Amino acid sequence: MSDFDVELDTSGMNCPLPVLKARKALSEMSAGQRLHLIVTDPGAKQDIPAFCKMTNNPLLDTNEQDGKIHFFLEKG
């Protein structure tokens, strides 16, 4: 997915930092905008979908490339 408004690379950071940084980025975005979140912490595979569900920010797509997990979220 290449259609996003903000990219946030949290490579090298462990949870909860990627979730906290995603929360901050989303708080500064407008409804409908998309966030591309890049994470290396494997715990994010559970944490980010749970965060999206709790905050009503849809998780549009997830994929892994070169040891990095790419999440695409939409500001709810």
Beta strands, then each sheet from edge to edge (+ up, - down):
strand 1: 6-9
strand 2: 34-39
strand 3: 59-65
strand 4: 68-74
sheet 1: 1+ 2+ 4- 3+
end
